[in-house]
């Protein structure tokens, strides 16, 4: 089992019975995305990684049974002034015959919510390391992050032949620059548009919010993303 030094935030474990969320782990091969059957999945609390809470086995679809895990009270994720972390964090360690082990630290569980944690395992034939480690950072609504770079609400259009599309066109992929705009050394990644929106939404809102608030935020995320795609890229 990996060392405690790579775990995420070490918040106290929620009181037993205070609230619960649920999680299911879906394990596939990084090659062909085929399900990995009979993988062993160990779940432990991030603050106590050496004490397993559940040891599960994937079925022929590569999925574990859904299990319940303690979480902080639901009200914390609905209160903008709350100072206590509104979700609990768990470590997930996955092993399977013929595959590189995968260790995920900081998988988040919110009260009364279902979490599906995807895991991609590299076959040993192509693995470059003995173990794949993924550390999920603290949620942007709770962590202390630098403020976003301010931008003009209305940007001038350079007269370089741009056109205004007559309808909204959703791209299949977008380019994500892994750094500040002026950093030419940062890598660019091609990401499926659907996956990008999903990942941004999960980082910027809580799934416990009212459905109307979730819809509104996702529409804003899509509008902002498409504006960047067609005016800057």
Backbone torsions as a table, in degrees:
resi	resn	phi	psi	omega
1	UNK	NA	138.3	-176.9
2	UNK	-61.1	159.5	-179.2
3	UNK	-70.9	154.2	-179.4
4	UNK	-65.6	-19.0	-173.8
5	UNK	-66.8	-16.8	-178.2
6	UNK	-103.4	7.8	-179.7
7	UNK	-75.5	165.0	179.9
8	UNK	-85.3	-153.0	-173.7
9	UNK	-54.5	137.7	-177.0
10	UNK	-99.5	60.5	179.0
11	UNK	-77.1	150.4	177.4
12	UNK	-59.1	146.9	-180.0
13	UNK	-69.1	137.7	179.1
14	UNK	-57.9	146.6	178.3
15	UNK	-61.1	136.7	-178.8
16	UNK	-58.0	127.5	177.1
17	UNK	88.2	-5.0	-179.6
18	UNK	-64.3	-41.6	175.0
19	UNK	-170.1	168.7	179.2
20	UNK	-141.7	147.1	167.1
21	UNK	-122.8	175.2	-179.5
22	UNK	-127.7	156.3	-179.6
23	UNK	-144.6	145.6	171.4
24	UNK	-132.9	138.8	-179.6
25	UNK	-106.6	130.4	179.2
26	UNK	-113.7	120.2	-172.8
27	UNK	-115.2	124.0	177.3
28	UNK	-132.3	162.0	174.6
29	UNK	-77.8	142.1	176.3
30	UNK	-67.3	-17.8	177.5
31	UNK	-103.5	110.3	178.3
32	UNK	83.3	-7.6	179.3
33	UNK	54.9	32.3	177.3
34	UNK	-79.1	146.0	179.6
35	UNK	-61.9	144.7	176.5
36	UNK	-102.7	109.3	-178.8
37	UNK	-87.6	149.4	177.0
38	UNK	63.2	26.9	171.8
39	UNK	-75.4	144.0	177.5
40	UNK	-96.2	123.9	-175.8
41	UNK	-118.6	118.0	-179.7
42	UNK	-109.4	125.5	-179.8
43	UNK	-111.1	130.0	177.2
44	UNK	-138.4	157.8	176.9
45	UNK	-73.1	140.2	-176.8
46	UNK	-58.3	-36.4	179.9
47	UNK	-75.8	-9.1	-179.8
48	UNK	-145.1	67.6	-171.0
49	UNK	-67.1	-17.2	-176.6
50	UNK	-90.8	2.3	179.7
51	UNK	-116.0	100.5	-178.7
52	UNK	-65.2	137.5	173.4
53	UNK	-94.6	-37.5	178.8
54	UNK	-143.7	140.6	170.4
55	UNK	-122.7	112.8	-171.3
56	UNK	-117.7	163.4	177.7
57	UNK	-128.2	134.4	-179.5
58	UNK	-76.4	149.7	177.7
59	UNK	-89.7	-168.3	-177.2
60	UNK	-71.6	-6.2	172.4
61	UNK	-97.0	3.5	-179.8
62	UNK	77.6	17.2	-176.0
63	UNK	-116.2	146.9	175.4
64	UNK	-90.1	165.4	168.2
65	UNK	-63.3	156.4	175.1
66	UNK	-80.3	129.6	-179.2
67	UNK	-123.5	154.5	178.6
68	UNK	-91.9	140.7	178.0
69	UNK	-135.0	143.0	178.5
70	UNK	-61.3	145.2	178.3
71	UNK	-144.3	158.4	176.1
72	UNK	-64.9	165.1	-179.8
73	UNK	-57.3	145.1	-178.4
74	UNK	-57.1	-36.4	-174.5
75	UNK	-58.6	-27.7	-176.9
76	UNK	-63.7	-37.4	-178.2
77	UNK	-79.5	-8.0	178.7
78	UNK	-104.5	-3.7	-177.5
79	UNK	-105.7	110.2	-178.3
80	UNK	-65.8	-16.4	-179.2
81	UNK	-99.1	2.3	-178.5
82	UNK	-66.6	138.2	178.9
83	UNK	-104.2	-12.8	178.7
84	UNK	-86.5	141.8	179.9
85	UNK	-59.5	125.5	-173.8
86	UNK	-86.4	2.6	179.1
87	UNK	-136.3	157.2	174.4
88	UNK	-100.6	159.3	-176.0
89	UNK	-121.9	138.6	-177.6
90	UNK	-132.6	151.9	175.2
91	UNK	-99.5	143.6	179.8
92	UNK	-128.5	122.2	-178.7
93	UNK	-119.4	122.1	-173.6
94	UNK	-121.7	129.9	174.8
95	UNK	-129.1	148.4	177.3
96	UNK	-156.4	145.5	-179.3
97	UNK	-61.7	127.6	178.2
98	UNK	87.8	3.8	-177.9
99	UNK	-128.7	153.1	174.1
100	UNK	-69.4	131.1	177.5
101	UNK	-59.8	150.2	179.6
102	UNK	-125.0	132.6	179.4
103	UNK	-123.9	119.2	178.1
104	UNK	-113.1	126.4	-180.0
105	UNK	-115.7	130.0	174.6
106	UNK	96.8	21.9	176.7
107	UNK	-64.9	128.3	-169.5
108	UNK	-94.4	137.1	177.3
109	UNK	-124.0	123.5	176.8
110	UNK	-105.1	152.5	-178.4
111	UNK	-60.3	134.1	174.8
112	UNK	64.2	16.2	-179.2
113	UNK	-116.0	150.0	176.8
114	UNK	-97.7	130.9	179.5
115	UNK	-116.2	128.9	174.3
116	UNK	-109.1	112.1	-177.8
117	UNK	-99.0	108.2	178.0
118	UNK	-79.9	142.1	177.6
119	UNK	-130.7	128.6	174.0
120	UNK	-111.5	125.4	-177.9
121	UNK	-107.1	135.9	177.2
122	UNK	-87.2	127.3	173.3
123	UNK	-58.3	145.8	-178.0
124	UNK	-58.7	-26.7	-178.0
125	UNK	-65.8	-25.0	-178.7
126	UNK	-116.3	-3.5	-176.1
127	UNK	-68.4	138.2	179.5
128	UNK	-100.8	-16.3	-179.2
129	UNK	-128.2	165.3	-179.7
130	UNK	-74.4	-24.3	-177.7
131	UNK	-153.4	137.6	176.9
132	UNK	-94.1	125.1	-176.9
133	UNK	-119.1	129.8	178.9
134	UNK	-124.5	122.1	178.9
135	UNK	-112.4	116.1	179.6
136	UNK	-84.4	120.3	-178.0
137	UNK	-71.4	165.7	178.5
138	UNK	-59.5	145.4	-177.8
139	UNK	-59.8	143.1	-176.1
140	UNK	-65.3	-24.2	178.1
141	UNK	-76.6	-16.5	-177.4
142	UNK	-113.8	-31.6	-176.2
143	UNK	-77.6	167.1	179.5
144	UNK	-98.8	91.8	-177.0
145	UNK	-107.8	154.2	175.3
146	UNK	-61.2	149.4	178.0
147	UNK	-63.9	152.0	178.5
148	UNK	-68.1	151.7	-180.0
149	UNK	-66.5	122.9	-178.4
150	UNK	-65.6	144.0	179.3
151	UNK	-134.2	151.8	176.7
152	UNK	-66.1	139.0	179.3
153	UNK	-65.3	-37.8	177.1
154	UNK	-120.6	121.9	-177.2
155	UNK	-104.3	140.2	177.8
156	UNK	-68.4	147.0	177.9
157	UNK	-99.2	118.4	176.6
158	UNK	-68.2	140.4	-179.7
159	UNK	-82.8	76.7	-178.7
160	UNK	-123.3	23.1	176.7
161	UNK	95.9	7.9	178.9
162	UNK	-64.7	152.7	175.9
163	UNK	-125.3	155.7	175.0
164	UNK	-98.2	121.1	-177.6
165	UNK	-68.0	147.0	-179.0
166	UNK	-79.5	-11.2	179.5
167	UNK	-151.0	163.9	178.1
168	UNK	-75.9	127.7	177.9
169	UNK	-116.3	119.8	180.0
170	UNK	-88.9	118.8	179.9
171	UNK	-74.6	155.6	176.2
172	UNK	-75.9	-38.6	179.5
173	UNK	-128.2	154.3	167.6
174	UNK	-129.7	159.5	179.3
175	UNK	-97.3	124.8	179.2
176	UNK	-107.2	120.6	179.5
177	UNK	-89.9	116.7	-174.4
178	UNK	-85.8	64.2	179.6
179	UNK	170.1	-179.3	177.5
180	UNK	-69.7	157.0	-174.4
181	UNK	-54.6	-35.3	-176.4
182	UNK	-85.1	0.7	-177.2
183	UNK	-89.8	99.4	-177.8
184	UNK	-76.1	-10.9	180.0
185	UNK	-86.1	-15.2	-179.9
186	UNK	-71.1	147.5	-177.3
187	UNK	-79.7	152.8	172.2
188	UNK	-106.4	137.0	-179.6
189	UNK	-121.7	137.8	172.7
190	UNK	-87.4	119.3	-176.3
191	UNK	-125.8	136.4	175.5
192	UNK	-59.6	136.4	-177.0
193	UNK	-55.7	-46.6	-178.3
194	UNK	-60.1	-43.9	-179.7
195	UNK	-66.0	-38.8	180.0
196	UNK	-62.1	-48.3	-179.4
197	UNK	-61.9	-43.0	-180.0
198	UNK	-61.4	-44.1	-177.6
199	UNK	-70.5	-39.4	177.5
200	UNK	-63.8	-44.0	-179.5
201	UNK	-60.9	-42.8	-178.4
202	UNK	-68.5	-21.4	178.9
203	UNK	-88.6	-20.7	-171.9
204	UNK	-111.7	-12.0	178.6
205	UNK	-136.7	163.3	174.3
206	UNK	-101.0	141.4	-179.6
207	UNK	-70.0	-9.8	178.4
208	UNK	-80.8	-10.1	-177.4
209	UNK	-66.0	158.9	175.1
210	UNK	-56.4	147.3	-175.9
211	UNK	-57.4	-38.6	-179.6
212	UNK	-63.9	-36.5	178.3
213	UNK	-68.6	-37.4	178.3
214	UNK	-65.5	-46.2	178.0
215	UNK	-58.7	-45.8	-177.4
216	UNK	-61.4	-44.6	-179.4
217	UNK	-65.7	-40.5	-179.6
218	UNK	-67.2	-36.9	176.1
219	UNK	-63.3	-39.4	177.2
220	UNK	-64.7	-43.7	179.7
221	UNK	-60.6	-43.8	179.8
222	UNK	-66.4	-42.5	179.8
223	UNK	-61.5	-45.6	179.8
224	UNK	-63.2	-43.8	-178.8
225	UNK	-62.7	-46.8	-179.1
226	UNK	-66.6	-34.2	176.4
227	UNK	-62.4	-41.5	178.8
228	UNK	-68.2	-39.2	-178.1
229	UNK	-61.2	-45.0	-171.0
230	UNK	-95.8	-6.7	177.7
231	UNK	-112.4	-17.6	-176.1
232	UNK	-123.2	-28.3	-174.8
233	UNK	-103.2	NA	NA
